[in-house]
Amino acid sequence: MTEINPQSPQDVCDAIADAKRDGVRLEIRGGGSKSLIGAPREARTLGMSAMAGVVDYDPAELVLTVGAGTPLAQIEQLVASERQMLAFEPFDHGPVFGQAAGKATIGGVIAAGVAGSGRVTAGSARDHLLGFTAVSGRGETFVAGGKVVKNVTGFDLSKLVTSSWGRLAAITELTLKVLPKPRTSVTLGIDGLDCSNSCAAMAQAFGSNAEVSAAARHHDGATIFRLTGFEPSIAARLVMLPKVLEAFGTMIALDPDQADIFWRETGAGLALKGDVLWCIHVPPRQAANVIARLEPFSPHWSLDWGGARIWMSLDSGEAPVRGAAEAAGGHAMLIRAPLSMRQAIPVQHPRLAGVAALEARVRRAFDPDCIFETGRFLGEEVAHAD
């Protein structure tokens, strides 16, 4: 299939109209950092890299408007120059697949709902998307949300389009909330805890007044906690947290450079090098049960979000992983796998019939001709809207 690279929002409208006329599907693509997620597609590629650039940035108002094709790295560099950040800590999927970093775009981040370790306290990508402009599968441009932090007008389509994986519309421009970057960050760790005690320690830390901003368990067994804020506050909490967790062991401070590597690897699942990588979401206190259930398959794993996100590498096939996730009240997404596995196993956890039907009706409202149904999500394209 060919690749189309529109140079303007009107070009995007025209490309969708052409696809409808020709009876072909369109795969929306930014930098291609997530192109190996899901089944291979038979679709015309709609490249959004030209929809790039900073439209408006007002550090005082904590608002940034950019083209959807703007590289994530460029945005992070820009806001860092004003001591600000994207607090949900999005990451670049390129290195997850052994590619160089720098390909991820902000449109792809929003479309996939990408968030790092900070999500557990700062909120998800959808919580930081104030508004956007997009073109639906009907070839119609629409605007949702606004360009101010406090805006309550209209339907909250920002929540809907985030994590939609380009199946509702092609985003051309978006407005994000940015936040001040913490003045100080300190990372502490406890070695030697098994999974159950690690989860208990993280839960106790989050339930305390220590205001932990992130907690995770490294694949090598260290349970790690992050404190962020102003120095006087950090100093007080550095005394408080070890007392809160003294029953679990002695806490040691990580070198700042080592801590940066840890959070970068853990937030993106980079520490797990197997051919197959799953991302499992469960209630935090259920993480240990999932690990125990899958222990016969000798998995390599790490925990993030206090145990609510499990990165896992193992060669068990689909049924054990998704069975363990379901038993814990969660779901599992296949992130990385050989081609043969991606051709046979749906990337997303199977939906209940009622949920699948509702999602199909929403997709048909935005894309009645199934222009954006590329075959990436095995089986879901045939779900009926009635």
C-alpha positions in Angstrom: 0.0 0.0 0.0 1.1 3.6 -0.6 1.9 6.3 1.9 0.3 9.7 1.8 1.9 12.6 3.6 -0.6 15.5 3.9 0.9 18.9 4.3 -2.2 20.6 5.8 -5.4 19.7 7.6 -7.3 20.1 4.4 -5.0 17.5 2.8 -6.0 15.2 5.6 -9.6 15.7 4.7 -8.9 15.1 1.0 -6.9 11.9 1.8 -9.8 10.5 3.8 -12.2 11.4 1.0 -10.0 9.6 -1.5 -9.8 6.5 0.7 -13.6 6.4 0.9 -13.8 6.7 -2.9 -11.2 4.1 -3.5 -12.6 1.7 -0.9 -9.3 1.4 1.0 -8.4 1.6 4.7 -6.1 4.2 6.2 -3.6 3.7 9.0 -2.8 6.9 10.7 0.9 7.1 11.5 3.1 9.7 13.2 6.7 8.6 13.7 6.0 4.9 13.4 7.4 4.1 16.9 4.4 1.8 17.6 4.0 0.3 14.2 5.0 -3.2 15.4 2.2 -3.3 17.9 -0.7 -5.4 16.6 -1.3 -7.5 13.5 0.2 -6.5 10.2 -2.0 -4.1 8.3 -3.2 -3.9 4.7 -3.9 -0.2 4.5 -2.8 3.0 3.0 -0.6 4.9 5.4 -1.6 8.5 6.3 1.6 10.0 7.6 1.1 12.9 10.0 4.7 14.0 10.4 4.0 17.3 8.5 1.4 18.3 11.0 4.2 19.4 13.3 5.3 22.5 15.1 4.5 24.7 18.1 1.3 26.7 17.6 1.3 28.4 20.9 3.0 28.0 24.3 2.1 30.1 27.3 4.2 28.9 30.3 2.4 31.3 32.6 -0.9 29.7 31.8 0.5 26.1 31.7 -0.9 25.5 28.2 0.8 24.2 25.1 -0.7 23.9 21.6 1.2 21.8 19.0 0.7 20.0 15.7 0.0 16.3 16.3 3.1 15.3 14.3 5.4 17.2 16.6 8.1 14.9 18.0 7.7 14.1 21.7 11.4 14.8 22.3 11.0 18.3 20.9 8.1 19.0 23.2 9.9 17.7 26.2 12.9 19.9 25.4 10.8 22.9 25.0 8.9 22.7 28.2 12.0 21.7 30.1 13.5 25.0 29.1 10.8 26.6 31.2 11.2 24.2 34.1 7.9 22.5 33.1 7.0 19.0 32.1 4.3 16.6 30.8 3.4 15.3 34.2 2.0 12.0 32.9 5.6 11.2 31.7 4.9 9.8 28.2 7.7 7.7 26.7 9.0 6.7 23.2 8.1 3.2 22.2 10.9 3.0 19.7 13.5 1.6 22.1 10.9 -1.0 23.2 11.4 -2.5 19.7 15.1 -2.0 19.6 14.8 1.2 17.6 16.5 4.5 18.2 14.6 7.0 20.4 13.2 10.2 18.8 10.5 8.8 16.5 7.5 9.2 18.8 5.1 12.1 18.1 2.7 13.7 20.6 -0.3 12.6 18.4 0.8 9.0 18.8 1.3 9.5 22.5 -2.3 10.7 22.9 -3.8 8.1 20.4 -2.2 5.3 22.4 -2.7 6.8 25.9 1.0 6.5 26.7 2.0 7.3 30.3 5.1 6.6 32.4 5.6 6.0 36.1 4.2 9.5 37.1 0.7 8.5 35.9 -0.2 6.9 39.3 -0.3 10.4 40.9 -0.4 12.9 38.1 -3.1 11.2 36.0 -3.2 9.7 32.6 -2.7 11.3 29.2 -6.4 12.0 28.8 -6.3 14.0 32.0 -3.7 16.4 30.4 -5.4 16.8 27.0 -7.4 20.0 27.0 -8.6 20.0 23.5 -7.8 19.0 19.9 -8.7 19.4 16.2 -9.2 16.3 14.1 -10.7 14.9 11.0 -13.2 12.0 11.4 -13.7 9.0 9.1 -16.5 11.1 7.5 -13.8 13.5 6.2 -15.2 16.2 8.5 -13.0 18.5 10.6 -14.1 19.0 14.2 -12.8 20.7 17.3 -13.2 19.4 20.9 -12.3 20.9 24.2 -10.5 24.2 24.4 -7.2 26.0 25.0 -7.5 26.9 28.6 -7.0 24.7 31.7 -10.5 25.5 33.0 -12.9 24.7 30.2 -16.2 22.9 30.7 -17.9 23.4 27.4 -19.2 20.7 25.0 -18.7 17.0 25.1 -15.5 15.7 26.7 -14.2 14.1 23.5 -10.7 14.4 24.8 -11.3 11.4 27.1 -12.7 9.5 24.1 -10.0 10.1 21.6 -7.2 9.3 24.0 -6.2 5.6 23.7 -8.4 5.2 20.6 -5.4 4.2 18.5 -6.4 6.3 15.5 -9.7 4.4 15.1 -12.0 7.5 15.6 -10.2 10.3 13.8 -6.9 11.7 12.6 -5.8 14.3 15.1 -4.1 17.3 13.5 -3.6 19.7 16.5 -3.8 19.3 20.2 -3.6 21.4 23.4 -2.0 20.0 26.5 -1.8 21.0 30.1 1.8 21.3 31.3 3.0 21.5 34.9 6.0 22.9 36.8 8.8 20.4 37.0 9.6 19.4 40.6 12.5 21.3 42.1 13.9 18.2 43.7 13.6 14.5 43.1 14.9 11.8 45.4 14.6 8.0 44.8 14.9 5.5 47.6 15.0 1.7 47.5 14.5 -1.4 49.6 16.3 -4.6 48.4 15.2 -8.2 48.9 11.4 -8.0 49.1 9.4 -10.7 47.4 6.5 -9.6 45.2 3.9 -9.8 47.9 5.9 -7.7 50.4 6.9 -5.3 47.7 3.3 -4.6 46.8 2.4 -4.2 50.5 5.2 -1.7 50.9 4.1 0.3 47.9 0.5 0.3 49.1 1.6 1.5 52.6 3.8 4.2 51.1 1.0 5.6 48.9 -1.4 5.5 51.9 1.0 7.5 54.1 1.6 11.3 54.3 4.9 10.9 52.6 3.4 11.9 49.3 5.2 9.3 47.2 5.0 10.4 43.5 5.9 7.0 42.0 6.6 3.5 43.3 7.8 0.4 41.3 9.6 -2.9 41.6 12.7 -3.4 39.4 13.1 -6.7 37.7 16.2 -7.3 39.9 14.2 -7.3 43.1 14.6 -3.7 44.4 11.4 -1.9 45.4 11.8 1.8 44.5 10.0 5.0 45.7 10.2 8.5 44.4 9.8 11.7 46.3 9.4 15.0 44.4 8.8 18.6 45.4 10.6 21.5 47.2 13.7 20.8 49.3 12.2 21.5 52.7 9.3 19.2 52.0 11.6 16.5 50.6 13.7 16.7 53.7 10.8 16.1 56.0 9.5 13.2 53.9 12.9 11.6 53.8 12.6 11.2 57.5 9.0 10.1 57.4 9.0 7.4 54.7 11.7 5.1 56.2 9.7 5.1 59.4 6.5 4.2 57.6 8.3 1.3 55.9 10.7 0.3 58.6 9.1 -3.2 58.9 10.1 -3.9 55.3 13.8 -3.2 55.6 16.4 -0.4 55.4 16.0 2.2 52.7 18.9 3.5 50.7 19.1 6.5 48.3 19.8 5.9 44.7 22.3 8.0 42.8 20.4 10.6 40.7 21.7 9.3 37.4 20.9 5.7 38.4 17.5 6.8 39.4 16.8 8.5 36.1 17.8 5.3 34.3 15.6 3.2 36.5 12.4 5.4 36.0 13.0 5.6 32.3 13.4 1.8 32.0 10.6 0.9 34.3 8.1 3.4 32.8 8.5 1.9 29.4 9.3 -1.7 30.2 12.7 -1.4 28.7 14.5 -3.6 31.2 12.7 -6.7 29.9 14.5 -8.0 26.8 12.6 -11.1 25.7 10.9 -11.4 22.3 7.5 -11.2 23.9 6.4 -8.3 26.1 3.0 -8.0 27.9 1.6 -5.0 29.7 -0.9 -6.2 32.3 -3.2 -3.8 34.3 -4.7 -5.0 37.5 -5.7 -3.6 40.9 -2.4 -3.0 42.7 -3.0 -5.5 45.5 -3.6 -8.2 42.9 -0.2 -8.0 41.2 1.4 -10.6 43.5 -1.4 -13.1 42.6 -0.8 -12.6 38.9 2.9 -13.1 39.4 2.3 -16.3 41.5 -0.1 -17.7 38.9 2.4 -17.3 36.1 5.5 -18.4 38.0 5.5 -21.9 36.4 6.3 -20.1 33.1 9.4 -18.5 34.6 8.5 -14.9 33.7 10.7 -11.9 33.8 8.7 -9.0 35.2 8.7 -5.6 36.8 6.0 -3.5 38.5 5.0 0.1 38.1 2.2 2.3 39.3 2.5 0.7 42.8 1.7 -2.7 41.2 -1.2 -1.6 39.0 1.0 -2.1 35.8 3.0 -5.3 35.3 5.5 -5.5 32.5 6.1 -9.1 31.8 8.2 -11.2 29.3 7.4 -14.9 29.0 6.7 -17.5 26.3 3.5 -19.0 27.7 1.2 -18.0 24.9 -2.0 -16.0 25.3 -4.3 -18.1 27.6 -2.2 -18.1 30.8 -1.4 -14.4 30.7 -4.9 -13.3 30.0 -6.4 -15.8 32.3 -4.3 -14.5 35.2 -5.2 -10.9 34.3 -8.9 -11.7 34.2 -8.8 -13.6 37.5 -7.2 -10.5 39.1 -9.9 -8.2 37.7 -7.6 -6.8 35.0 -6.5 -7.0 31.4 -3.4 -7.7 29.4 -2.1 -6.1 26.2 0.4 -7.7 23.9 3.1 -5.0 23.2 5.9 -6.9 21.6 5.9 -10.3 19.9 7.2 -12.2 16.8 5.2 -11.8 13.6 3.6 -15.2 13.9 2.2 -14.4 17.3 1.0 -10.9 16.3 -0.9 -12.6 13.3 -2.7 -14.9 15.7 -3.3 -13.1 19.0 -5.3 -9.9 19.4 -3.2 -7.1 20.8 -5.9 -5.9 23.2 -7.7 -8.0 25.8 -11.0 -9.4 24.5 -13.9 -7.2 25.5 -17.2 -8.4 27.1 -19.9 -8.6 24.4 -21.7 -5.5 25.7 -18.5 -3.4 25.9 -17.4 -4.5 22.4 -20.8 -3.6 21.0 -20.7 -0.1 22.6 -17.2 0.5 21.3 -18.3 -0.5 17.9 -21.2 1.9 17.9 -18.8 4.7 19.0 -16.4 3.9 16.2 -19.2 3.8 13.6 -20.4 7.3 14.8 -17.0 8.7 13.9 -16.1 6.4 11.1 -19.2 4.9 9.4 -17.3 3.5 6.4 -14.6 1.8 8.6 -11.9 3.8 6.9 -9.7 3.5 10.0 -10.3 -0.3 10.6 -7.0 -1.6 9.4 -7.0 -5.1 10.9 -4.5 -4.1 13.6 -6.9 -5.3 16.3 -7.8 -8.8 15.3 -11.5 -9.7 15.4 -12.7 -6.3 16.6 -13.3 -4.9 13.1 -16.3 -7.3 12.6 -18.1 -6.2 15.7 -21.5 -4.9 14.7 -22.8 -1.6 15.8 -26.4 -2.8 16.1 
